[in-house]
Amino acid sequence: MKRTYSSEFKIKHAVVAEKLGINKIMLYRWIDQYETYGGEAFVGKGHLRAEDAELRKLRKENERLRMENEILKKAAAYFAKDRDGE
């Protein structure tokens, strides 16, 4: 859903951005991030929001489980071949 802003809103924020010495587009991005994520919007460089940290953790665990699964498949194939050879 796209938000629309009044001219008055845009002018006020353009003035604020100018006083802060930042690009007004950056100010709009910060506003949007705050409206989307609330207090977790600005976690800082090198840090993740809780949901992103959880996703990263689950992806790492998924990769580890895939690797373990491949090892077990190879071991099962090896032992099956060894039994057939006897």
Secondary structure in CASP SS format (residue, H / E / C, confidence):
PFRMAT SS
TARGET T0000
AUTHOR 0000-0000-0000
METHOD secondary structure of the structure
MODEL  1
M C 1.00
K C 1.00
R C 1.00
T C 1.00
Y C 1.00
S C 1.00
S H 1.00
E H 1.00
F H 1.00
K H 1.00
I H 1.00
K H 1.00
H H 1.00
A H 1.00
V H 1.00
V H 1.00
A H 1.00
E H 1.00
K H 1.00
L H 1.00
G C 1.00
I C 1.00
N C 1.00
K H 1.00
I H 1.00
M H 1.00
L H 1.00
Y H 1.00
R H 1.00
W H 1.00
I H 1.00
D H 1.00
Q H 1.00
Y H 1.00
E H 1.00
T H 1.00
Y H 1.00
G H 1.00
G H 1.00
E H 1.00
A C 1.00
F C 1.00
V C 1.00
G C 1.00
K C 1.00
G C 1.00
H C 1.00
L C 1.00
R C 1.00
A H 1.00
E H 1.00
D H 1.00
A H 1.00
E H 1.00
L H 1.00
R H 1.00
K H 1.00
L H 1.00
R H 1.00
K H 1.00
E H 1.00
N H 1.00
E H 1.00
R H 1.00
L H 1.00
R H 1.00
M H 1.00
E H 1.00
N H 1.00
E H 1.00
I H 1.00
L H 1.00
K H 1.00
K H 1.00
A H 1.00
A H 1.00
A H 1.00
Y H 1.00
F H 1.00
A H 1.00
K H 1.00
D H 1.00
R H 1.00
D H 1.00
G H 1.00
E C 1.00
END
